[in-house]
Amino acid sequence: MDVQTVWQCSITQAKVSISGGQTWESTEIPGGINCTVSSADAETGWVFSLLELKATTDGGETWEKVPLPEGARAADIVAISLRAAGEGYILSSDGIVYATQNKGESWSSLPLDMEEYGEMTLLPSDLPPAAVRFFDADNGMIVLSLVGGGQKKVVALRTTDGGETWADETVFTGDVGILHLTHDGKFLTITSFLRPDQVTVLEYQGD
């Protein structure tokens, strides 16, 4: 996905720009409200809204429902990520990453070890308190806004073996909030939950 292609959600619409945000095309999402969006390119995207996951391959002209993993509760989904037309990932609040390679016809699961964070849990929010990106079949990143036990922090988890193992590090402490991770994983934005006009931008300095 090139840097000029940008998708965003409003209450009832998804919008796509191929000019880096200078101009936008909008499309109505059937039943859309408080949506979360992820895209592979200007034509291909996912939207999660009203407890349903929908996909488009024509820039939002039409949308089709994507089957969720068996046993996964729609109300627990906190992040979605589409890497290619058939390849996508969702993250549930109980720390399970679900992956599909065939547009949701089947899913595999990659559980995270959330117990290591003790009393801390994901920030309760209707907007994404987490972000997930896979850059290829092996390399991926998950970012979590965690609160509890008198602490607030953003944790980044990285995998190089397709989610079999994860290494984590604290990347931010303080006023955590809504997360967005760029497609290449180089930049993370944290929109404060308490002060929505405050946005922290972090740049990954690793290899």
C-alpha positions as a Markdown table, in Angstrom:
| # | Residue | x | y | z |
|---|---|---|---|---|
| 1 | Met | 0.0 | 0.0 | 0.0 |
| 2 | Asp | 1.5 | 3.4 | -1.0 |
| 3 | Val | 1.6 | 6.3 | 1.3 |
| 4 | Gln | -0.8 | 8.3 | -0.8 |
| 5 | Thr | -3.6 | 5.9 | -0.2 |
| 6 | Val | -5.5 | 6.6 | 3.0 |
| 7 | Trp | -8.8 | 5.2 | 4.4 |
| 8 | Gln | -10.8 | 6.6 | 7.3 |
| 9 | Cys | -14.2 | 6.1 | 9.0 |
| 10 | Ser | -16.8 | 8.5 | 10.1 |
| 11 | Ile | -20.0 | 7.6 | 11.8 |
| 12 | Thr | -21.8 | 6.3 | 8.7 |
| 13 | Gln | -19.2 | 6.5 | 5.9 |
| 14 | Ala | -15.9 | 5.2 | 4.9 |
| 15 | Lys | -13.7 | 7.5 | 2.9 |
| 16 | Val | -10.6 | 6.8 | 0.7 |
| 17 | Ser | -8.0 | 9.2 | -0.6 |
| 18 | Ile | -5.4 | 8.4 | -3.2 |
| 19 | Ser | -3.8 | 11.8 | -2.9 |
| 20 | Gly | -2.4 | 11.7 | 0.6 |
| 21 | Gly | -5.6 | 13.2 | 2.0 |
| 22 | Gln | -5.9 | 16.2 | -0.4 |
| 23 | Thr | -9.1 | 14.8 | -1.9 |
| 24 | Trp | -11.5 | 12.2 | -0.7 |
| 25 | Glu | -14.1 | 9.8 | -2.1 |
| 26 | Ser | -16.8 | 8.7 | 0.4 |
| 27 | Thr | -19.2 | 5.7 | 0.4 |
| 28 | Glu | -22.0 | 4.8 | 2.7 |
| 29 | Ile | -21.5 | 1.7 | 4.9 |
| 30 | Pro | -24.7 | -0.3 | 5.2 |
| 31 | Gly | -25.8 | 0.1 | 8.8 |
| 32 | Gly | -22.5 | 1.8 | 9.6 |
| 33 | Ile | -21.8 | 3.5 | 12.9 |
| 34 | Asn | -18.6 | 4.0 | 14.9 |
| 35 | Cys | -16.7 | 2.0 | 12.4 |
| 36 | Thr | -13.1 | 0.8 | 12.4 |
| 37 | Val | -11.4 | 0.5 | 9.0 |
| 38 | Ser | -8.3 | -1.3 | 7.6 |
| 39 | Ser | -7.2 | -1.4 | 3.9 |
| 40 | Ala | -4.8 | -3.2 | 1.6 |
| 41 | Asp | -5.0 | -0.6 | -1.2 |
| 42 | Ala | -7.4 | 1.9 | -2.6 |
| 43 | Glu | -9.9 | -0.7 | -3.7 |
| 44 | Thr | -9.7 | -3.3 | -1.0 |
| 45 | Gly | -10.7 | -2.8 | 2.6 |
| 46 | Trp | -12.3 | -4.1 | 5.8 |
| 47 | Val | -14.8 | -2.3 | 8.0 |
| 48 | Phe | -15.9 | -3.4 | 11.4 |
| 49 | Ser | -19.2 | -1.8 | 12.5 |
| 50 | Leu | -22.3 | -2.8 | 14.4 |
| 51 | Leu | -20.6 | -6.1 | 15.4 |
| 52 | Glu | -20.1 | -7.1 | 11.8 |
| 53 | Leu | -17.0 | -7.4 | 9.6 |
| 54 | Lys | -17.5 | -6.3 | 6.0 |
| 55 | Ala | -15.1 | -6.3 | 3.0 |
| 56 | Thr | -15.0 | -4.3 | -0.2 |
| 57 | Thr | -12.9 | -4.9 | -3.4 |
| 58 | Asp | -14.2 | -2.0 | -5.4 |
| 59 | Gly | -13.3 | 1.0 | -3.3 |
| 60 | Gly | -16.5 | 0.8 | -1.1 |
| 61 | Glu | -19.1 | 0.7 | -3.9 |
| 62 | Thr | -20.3 | -2.7 | -2.5 |
| 63 | Trp | -19.7 | -4.5 | 0.8 |
| 64 | Glu | -19.9 | -8.2 | 1.7 |
| 65 | Lys | -20.1 | -9.7 | 5.2 |
| 66 | Val | -16.9 | -11.6 | 6.3 |
| 67 | Pro | -17.6 | -14.6 | 8.5 |
| 68 | Leu | -16.0 | -14.2 | 12.0 |
| 69 | Pro | -14.0 | -17.0 | 13.6 |
| 70 | Glu | -16.0 | -19.7 | 15.3 |
| 71 | Gly | -16.2 | -19.0 | 19.0 |
| 72 | Ala | -15.1 | -15.4 | 18.7 |
| 73 | Arg | -17.5 | -12.8 | 20.1 |
| 74 | Ala | -18.0 | -9.8 | 17.9 |
| 75 | Ala | -18.3 | -7.6 | 20.9 |
| 76 | Asp | -14.8 | -8.5 | 21.9 |
| 77 | Ile | -13.1 | -7.4 | 18.7 |
| 78 | Val | -10.7 | -4.5 | 19.4 |
| 79 | Ala | -8.6 | -4.3 | 16.2 |
| 80 | Ile | -8.7 | -5.4 | 12.6 |
| 81 | Ser | -6.0 | -5.5 | 9.9 |
| 82 | Leu | -6.2 | -6.4 | 6.2 |
| 83 | Arg | -2.9 | -7.1 | 4.5 |
| 84 | Ala | -4.1 | -8.4 | 1.2 |
| 85 | Ala | -7.5 | -9.1 | -0.5 |
| 86 | Gly | -7.8 | -12.5 | 1.2 |
| 87 | Glu | -5.4 | -12.1 | 4.1 |
| 88 | Gly | -6.5 | -10.4 | 7.3 |
| 89 | Tyr | -6.2 | -10.4 | 11.1 |
| 90 | Ile | -8.5 | -9.5 | 14.0 |
| 91 | Leu | -7.6 | -9.1 | 17.7 |
| 92 | Ser | -10.0 | -9.9 | 20.6 |
| 93 | Ser | -9.9 | -8.3 | 24.0 |
| 94 | Asp | -9.0 | -11.6 | 25.6 |
| 95 | Gly | -5.7 | -11.6 | 23.7 |
| 96 | Ile | -6.4 | -13.9 | 20.8 |
| 97 | Val | -5.2 | -13.0 | 17.3 |
| 98 | Tyr | -7.3 | -14.6 | 14.5 |
| 99 | Ala | -5.8 | -14.9 | 11.0 |
| 100 | Thr | -7.5 | -15.8 | 7.7 |
| 101 | Gln | -5.9 | -16.4 | 4.3 |
| 102 | Asn | -9.1 | -17.0 | 2.4 |
| 103 | Lys | -11.4 | -14.0 | 3.1 |
| 104 | Gly | -12.8 | -15.5 | 6.4 |
| 105 | Glu | -13.7 | -18.9 | 5.1 |
| 106 | Ser | -11.4 | -20.3 | 7.8 |
| 107 | Trp | -9.4 | -18.9 | 10.6 |
| 108 | Ser | -6.4 | -19.9 | 12.7 |
| 109 | Ser | -5.8 | -18.5 | 16.2 |
| 110 | Leu | -2.6 | -17.1 | 17.8 |
| 111 | Pro | -3.2 | -16.5 | 21.6 |
| 112 | Leu | -1.1 | -13.9 | 23.4 |
| 113 | Asp | -0.1 | -14.2 | 27.0 |
| 114 | Met | -2.1 | -11.5 | 28.6 |
| 115 | Glu | -1.6 | -12.9 | 32.1 |
| 116 | Glu | 1.9 | -11.5 | 32.2 |
| 117 | Tyr | 0.4 | -8.0 | 32.6 |
| 118 | Gly | -1.3 | -8.9 | 35.9 |
| 119 | Glu | -4.1 | -6.5 | 36.8 |
| 120 | Met | -3.7 | -4.5 | 33.6 |
| 121 | Thr | -6.3 | -4.9 | 30.8 |
| 122 | Leu | -7.1 | -3.2 | 27.6 |
| 123 | Leu | -8.4 | 0.3 | 27.9 |
| 124 | Pro | -12.2 | 0.1 | 27.8 |
| 125 | Ser | -13.3 | 2.1 | 24.7 |
| 126 | Asp | -15.7 | 1.9 | 21.7 |
| 127 | Leu | -12.7 | 3.0 | 19.6 |
| 128 | Pro | -9.6 | 0.9 | 19.0 |
| 129 | Pro | -7.4 | 0.6 | 22.2 |
| 130 | Ala | -5.2 | -1.8 | 20.2 |
| 131 | Ala | -3.6 | -2.1 | 16.7 |
| 132 | Val | -2.4 | -5.1 | 14.8 |
| 133 | Arg | -0.2 | -5.3 | 11.6 |
| 134 | Phe | 1.4 | -8.2 | 9.8 |
| 135 | Phe | 4.0 | -7.2 | 7.2 |
| 136 | Asp | 4.4 | -10.7 | 5.8 |
| 137 | Ala | 3.5 | -14.2 | 6.9 |
| 138 | Asp | 6.2 | -14.2 | 9.7 |
| 139 | Asn | 6.7 | -10.6 | 10.8 |
| 140 | Gly | 4.0 | -8.7 | 12.7 |
| 141 | Met | 3.3 | -6.2 | 15.5 |
| 142 | Ile | 0.6 | -5.7 | 18.0 |
| 143 | Val | 0.2 | -2.5 | 20.2 |
| 144 | Leu | -2.0 | -2.4 | 23.3 |
| 145 | Ser | -3.2 | 0.4 | 25.5 |
| 146 | Leu | -3.2 | -1.1 | 29.0 |
| 147 | Val | -4.6 | 0.2 | 32.3 |
| 148 | Gly | -5.0 | -1.1 | 35.8 |
| 149 | Gly | -3.2 | -1.5 | 39.1 |
| 150 | Gly | -2.5 | 2.2 | 39.1 |
| 151 | Gln | -0.6 | 2.0 | 35.8 |
| 152 | Lys | -1.1 | 3.2 | 32.2 |
| 153 | Lys | 1.1 | 2.2 | 29.4 |
| 154 | Val | 1.3 | 1.3 | 25.7 |
| 155 | Val | 3.0 | -2.0 | 25.0 |
| 156 | Ala | 4.3 | -3.2 | 21.6 |
| 157 | Leu | 4.6 | -6.9 | 20.8 |
| 158 | Arg | 6.6 | -8.2 | 17.9 |
| 159 | Thr | 6.8 | -11.6 | 16.2 |
| 160 | Thr | 9.2 | -13.0 | 13.6 |
| 161 | Asp | 7.7 | -16.5 | 13.4 |
| 162 | Gly | 4.1 | -15.9 | 12.4 |
| 163 | Gly | 2.8 | -15.3 | 16.0 |
| 164 | Glu | 4.2 | -18.5 | 17.6 |
| 165 | Thr | 6.2 | -16.3 | 19.9 |
| 166 | Trp | 6.1 | -12.6 | 20.8 |
| 167 | Ala | 8.6 | -10.2 | 22.4 |
| 168 | Asp | 7.2 | -7.1 | 24.1 |
| 169 | Glu | 8.4 | -3.8 | 25.3 |
| 170 | Thr | 6.8 | -0.7 | 26.9 |
| 171 | Val | 6.9 | 2.1 | 24.4 |
| 172 | Phe | 4.9 | 4.8 | 26.2 |
| 173 | Thr | 3.7 | 5.5 | 29.8 |
| 174 | Gly | 1.1 | 8.1 | 30.8 |
| 175 | Asp | -2.1 | 9.2 | 29.1 |
| 176 | Val | -2.9 | 6.2 | 26.9 |
| 177 | Gly | -5.7 | 6.1 | 24.4 |
| 178 | Ile | -6.8 | 5.2 | 20.9 |
| 179 | Leu | -4.1 | 3.7 | 18.8 |
| 180 | His | -3.2 | 3.8 | 15.1 |
| 181 | Leu | -0.2 | 1.9 | 13.6 |
| 182 | Thr | 0.9 | 2.7 | 10.1 |
| 183 | His | 1.1 | -0.1 | 7.5 |
| 184 | Asp | 4.9 | -0.3 | 7.7 |
| 185 | Gly | 4.9 | -0.2 | 11.5 |
| 186 | Lys | 7.2 | 2.8 | 11.5 |
| 187 | Phe | 4.8 | 5.3 | 13.2 |
| 188 | Leu | 2.3 | 4.9 | 16.1 |
| 189 | Thr | -0.2 | 7.6 | 17.1 |
| 190 | Ile | -1.8 | 7.6 | 20.5 |
| 191 | Thr | -4.9 | 9.8 | 20.8 |
| 192 | Ser | -5.5 | 10.6 | 24.4 |
| 193 | Phe | -8.7 | 9.0 | 25.8 |
| 194 | Leu | -9.2 | 11.8 | 28.3 |
| 195 | Arg | -8.0 | 14.7 | 26.0 |
| 196 | Pro | -9.0 | 13.8 | 22.4 |
| 197 | Asp | -7.1 | 16.9 | 21.1 |
| 198 | Gln | -3.8 | 15.5 | 22.4 |
| 199 | Val | -2.1 | 13.1 | 20.0 |
| 200 | Thr | 1.3 | 11.5 | 20.6 |
| 201 | Val | 3.3 | 10.3 | 17.6 |
| 202 | Leu | 6.1 | 7.7 | 18.1 |
| 203 | Glu | 8.6 | 6.6 | 15.5 |
| 204 | Tyr | 10.1 | 3.2 | 15.5 |
| 205 | Gln | 13.9 | 3.4 | 15.5 |
| 206 | Gly | 14.7 | -0.3 | 15.1 |
| 207 | Asp | 16.0 | -2.1 | 12.1 |
